[in-house]
Amino acid sequence: MKNLERFIVVWSWGPGGVTNILRFLCCRLRSQLMAVIGRRLLLSLCGLTALVVMLDHIVNMSIVETSKLLTSHREWRDYGDGSRYSVQLSAVTTSSSSAKPSTTIPTAVTQKPVKKTSYPLTLTSPYLINNPSMCKSESKLNFVFIVHTSTDHFNRRNAIRQTWGNIRALRNLSFRVVFFLGLTENKKIQTMLENESTVYGDIIQGQFMDSYHNLTHKGVLTYRWISEFCSNTELVVKVDDDMFVNIFNLVDHYLPIYRNASRKIMCHLRPQGTSPIMREKSKWQVHVDQFKNMTHYPVPYCNGYFVLISSDIIRQLYRASYLTPFFWVDDVYLYGLLPQKIGNVTFTSITVNLTLHQETGMKCYTGNTTCKYLASYAEKQGYMESMWFAALRMFKNIAEKIVVKELL
C-alpha cells in the first residue's frame, strides 16, 4: 500500500496530475468496481475521466501557447547605424484624446552590436505610438504635413501647433499636422511623449532609435502611415520641425496648381550627377561599398527639409522600399532612389522659394514687399512665432479668408 501511495504522489506532480491519478484508479480498481458498483457506474466514472483528460489537455495547451506568445513579443531589431537592439514589448495600453484615439506600446531598449539591416525597419514593425483616426473625420484633406521631429523637441512641436500648424486657427481649410519620431532610451522623455500624444493626438512613434543615421526609417514610416491611415489628402508636405511654413503662400499659389497633380515632387532639387558622394570621414561619410566606383549620386533627389509630393505616389513609394535596400542618407533614399524605382516621376525645383538662412527669412517676412519664400529655416527661439505674425500682416488678404477673426 505504501508503494502505491508513493507512486500516486510522484505521478501527481507531473503535468496533468489529477488526470493521471484518475486513470490509475480506473484501471487498478476495475475488477473491484465491477463487483461492487456495477458496470454502469464504472462507465460513468470512465466517462468523467475522459472529460478530465480533455480539460487537462486544454489547460496545458493554453499554458504552452501563452508561453510561446510571451516569447514571441521579444524581437531583435537591426538598426541602420550598425547596432542591434532587443525590444521587449512588455505591455500594450490604449489612451485617447477628445477626438483622436491613441495607441501606445511602451518599450525597454538595450544595445548590442551586430551587422546593419538590409531594408528599412519600419516596413512592417509595430507603431509604438499611433493616432490612426487623425484623418478620418474629413472625407478629403487639402494637405497633410508630415513633420520629422526628434523625441526631445517639445518646444519646436508646440511652436508649430501655435503658428502655421494650428488647425483650430485656420478655417475654410482641411489639413493635418503629424509628427514622426523614433525611440528614446530616456524613460522620462518617453513618458512625456505618451502624455503629449494623449493631449494632442498627433504623434507617431516607430520602432527604431531616433538618430541622424536612422532618418530613412522615419521617412519610410511616414509613407507607410499615410498609405494606411491618411490617403484622403490632395497634397503631402514633408517638413522638418525647424522650418517655418508660409501657409498663405501654400494655399494661394501651390495648392491650386498641385492639388490635382499626378506623379510630382517639388523641392530644393539636386539634379542627377551634381551631388558628390562623401567618402572621407565625416558626418555624411558613405562606405566605399555603397555606390561603388561612383563619385556623384546617380539619381536626382531633394534636400529633405521641405518637399511637396503629389499624394498619388505615396503608396507606390512605400511599396518600392520593399525592393530598395536600405541607404542611410535619407534625402537620397526617400526622394531619389524610391522615385527612381517607381519611375515616371517629375521633379520641379522650387529652390528659389526656400531659404535655410533664418535671418534672410525674417528680413523677407518683415519687409515692405511680398515675401517670396514658401518656407524658411526658423531654429532660433521665437523665430517661428515672429515669422508667423509677420506673415499674418503681410498676407492679410489671404489670411482674412482662412484665419479665425480673433487672430486678425
N, C-alpha and C positions, 0 to 999 in steps of 0.2 A: 504493500500500500504506500509506503514511504517513497519507493522508486516512482510509483505512479504520480504522487504529489510533486516530486521534483521535476518529472517530465512535463507536467502540466504548467508549472511555474515558469520553467525555462522557455517552453514553447510560446507561452502567452506574451513573453517580452518581445517577440518578433513582430513584423508587420502583420496586421490582421489577427491579433492575438485572440480576441473573442471568437472569431470565426474558427480558428484552429482548435480551441477547446471544445466548441460545439461539434466540430467534425469528429474529434476523438471520442467524445461521449456517445455520439450517434453510432459510430462503428463498434466501440468497445462494449456498449451495453445493449447491443441489438438483440441478442438472444434473450437477455433478461426481460427487456421491454416487451418482446413478442409474447412472453408467457404471462406478464403481469398486466400490461395495459392494453394489449391487443394491437392488431395490425393498423387500424385506422389512426389511433393516436400517434403511432410511430411515423406514419406517412405525414401527419400534420407537423410533427417535430422536424422531420427531414425537410419539409417544405419551408419551415421557418428558417432552418439552417441555410437553405439556398438563398432566401431573401437576404439574410445577414451577409452572406458571401457577396451578393451583388452590391449591397450598400457599402460594405467594407472596401470593395474594389473601386467604387466611385469616389469614396473619400480619399483613398490612397492616390488615385489618379489625379484628383484635384490638387493634392499637395505637390505632386511631381510637376504638374503643369504650372502651378503658381511659382514654384522654384525656377522653372525654365523662363517664365515671363520676367521675373525679377532679374535673372541673369542677363536676359536679352536687353534690358534697359541700359546696361553698361556697354558702351561702344567706344572704339578707338577712332579718333578723327585725325587725319593728316592735314596740316596747315601749310600754306604756301611759303611761310618764312622758314621752312626746313624743320619745323618742330611737330611733335605729335602730342595730342592732349587726350587724356582719358576723361570722358564726360559722363558723370553719373546723373541720370535723370531720376532724382530722388523723390520728386513729388510733382503733381500737376494740380494747379489751382486755377480757378476762373474768377476774374474780377470784372466789374463793369462800371462804366461811367453812365451819365444820364442818357446818352444817345448811342454810344458805341461800345459793344461788349469787347472785353479784352481777355486774351488767354495768356497766361504766364507759366513757364516751366522753369523753376529755379534749378541752378546747376552748381556743381562743385568742380573745380578745374585743377588738374595737376599736370606738370610739364615733364615730358620725356623726349629725348632726341630720336629722330627717325628720318627717313627719306621724305622728299617732297611729294605732294599729291599730284596726280596726273590730270585731273579735271576739277572744276570748281566744286567746293564742298556744298554749296548752297543749292545745288541742283535738286536734291530731294530731302535734305536734312530738315528736322523739325524746326518750326518757328519757336523761339524761346519766349518772345512776347509777340502777340499778334492782335491786330484790330481788324478782323475780316469784314466788318459791316460798314466801314467808313464810306464807301461809295454807293451803298445800296439804296440810300434814301432818295437818290436822284436817278431818273431814267437816262439822263445824258449830262455829262460834265463838260464844261468848256476846256478845262485842262486840269491835270494833276501835277503838282510839284513833288518830285522825289528828291529829298534833301539828304545828302551824305553828311552825317554828323558823327562826332565821337562821343563816347559814353559820358564824359565829364563836361560836355559843352552845354550845361543847363542854361547859362545866361544867353548864349547865342540862339538857342531854340526859343527861349522866351522873347527875345528881341524880334525874331521873325513873326511869332504869334501876335505880337502887339503892333506890328507895322504892315508890311506888304502881304503877310500871310494871315492876316486877321479876317477869317471868313465871316465873322459877325459884323465887321465894319464895312464890308463890301456887299452891295445889293445888285440885283439885276445881273448877277454873275454866279455861275456854279463852278466851284473848283474845290480841290482838297490839297492840303499840305501834309506830306507823310515823311517822317524822319526815320532813316535807316541806320542801324548800328550793329556792332557785334558784341562779343562777350567782354566782360571785365573781371579781373581777379580780385577787385575790391568789393567786399560784401556790402559795405555801406553804400557805395555808388549803385550797386545792383538793386538794393532795396529802394533807393531814391528813384531809379529808373522805373521800377514797378509801380511806385506811387505816382510818378509823372504820367505813366500810361493810363492809370486809373482816372486821373483828373482830366487829362486832355484827350485820351483815346486816339493818339496819332503816332505812336511809337511802334516800330517793327524791329525786333531783335533777332538776329540769325545766329546759327551755331558755328561761329568762327571767332577767333580772337581779334578784337578790334585793333588793328595796327596798320601802318602805312603799306606794308607788303601784302596785306590781305584785302585791299580795296577792290580787287577783281571779284572776290567772293561777295562783297557787298553789292557790287553792281549787278551781278547775276541774280542776286536775291531781289533786287528791285524789278528786274524784268519778270522774274517768276511771280512776284506778288501782284504786279499789275495784271499779268495774264490770268491769274487765279481769282482776284478779288476786285479789280478796278479797270476792266476792259471797256467800260462805257464812257470813255473820255475821248475828246476830239484831238487833244494835243498833250504830249508828255513833255514836261520841263524838268530836266535834271540840273540841280544846282548844289553847290557846296554851302555849308552853313555860315560862311563868312562873306557871302555875296548879297548885296542889295539888289533887288529886282524892281525895275520901274514897271509896275503892273499897268500903269496908264498907257505907256508906250506899247506894252504887250497886247493889251486889249484893243487899242485903237488901230494899231498898224499890223501886228504879226498874226493875231487871231483871225481876222477876216481873210488874210491871204492863205494861211496854212491850215485852217480848221478842216478843210476837205482835201488837203494834200495827201498824196499817196507816195510811200517809199521815199520820204525826205528826211534828211538830217541837216540841221542848221547850227553852226558853231564857229568857234575860233579854229579854223581848219588848218591842218598840217598836210600839205599836198604830198602825194606819193614821192618817196625818194629824197625828201628835203630835210628830214629829221635824223640826225646822227644817232647811232646806237652806242650808248656809253659802255665802253669796255674797261676803262680804268676804275680803280677802287673809289667808289663814291656812293652817295645815297641812291643813285639811279643806275648802278652797275648791272649790266646784263651778262650772264655767263657766256663764255665762248661757244658752248654747245647749242645756244639758242640763236636763231637766225645766223647759222654758221656761215662764215666767209662773206658776210654782208657788213657793210659799213653804215647803211641807212635803212630805215624801215621801208619795206616794200609795199606798204598799203597807205592810202590816205587815212587820216584819223583826226579826232578832235581833241583839243585841250578840254578836259572834262569839267572845268569849273562852272560852265553854263552851256547846256546843249538842249536844243529843241528837236523832238523826234515825233514824226507822224505816228499815230497810235496803231496804224495797221501793220507795222512791222515788229512790234514789241514781242508778240508771241513767237514769231519766227526767230528773233534774236535769242530769245530764251532757249528755244529748241536747238539752235545752232551751237550753243555752249555745250551740249551733249557730245558734239562731234569735234570740238575745238579744244585741244589740250591747254591746260592752264598756263597763263603767262602773267607774271605778277604786275607788269606795268599796265594798270587798269585802263588808261586812256587808249592805248594801242589795242588792247584786247576787246574792250566793250564797244568802242566807236571806230574800230579799224578792222580787226580780224573777223569779228562776228558779222558786220555788214558785208564784208567781202564773201563770207561763207554763204549768206543767203542770196547775194547777188542783186543786181538791178536797183541799187540804192543811189539816189542823187544827193550829193553833198552841196551845201550852199554856205559860203563863207560870210559870216556877219561880224568878223573881227573888228571892223571899224566902229561898230556899235557896242563894243565891250571894252572895259578897261580894268586892268589889275593894279592900277595906281589910285589908291583911295583919295589922295589929295586932289588928283585930277578930277575924279568923280565928284567930290564935294564941291569943287570950284564950278563944275559944269551945272550941277543941280541948283546951286545958289546964285548963278549968274543971271544976266538980264535977257539972254536969248534961250530959246527952247533947247534943252539938253538932248543930245542925240543918243545917249547911252541907254541901252536896254538893261544892262546890268553893270554894277561896279563893285570892286573889292571894298569891303567895309569891316575890316577886322578890329579896328580901334574901338575902344569903349565909347559908346554914344554916337558913333558914326551912322549906324543903321537907323536910329531914331531921327537924327538930324537930316539925313538924306530923305527919309520918308516925309517929314513935314515940309521940306523944301520942294519935293515933288508934288505934294498936295497943292501948294501955292502955284507952282509953275504950270501944272496941268489941270488947272481949276475947272475948265470947261468939261473935260472928260471926267474929272472927279465928281462933279455935280450929278453925273448920270449913274455912278456906281458906288459912291461912298455915302454912308448914312449922314444925315444933316448935322448931327452932333459934332462931327469932326471937321466940318467945313467952316 
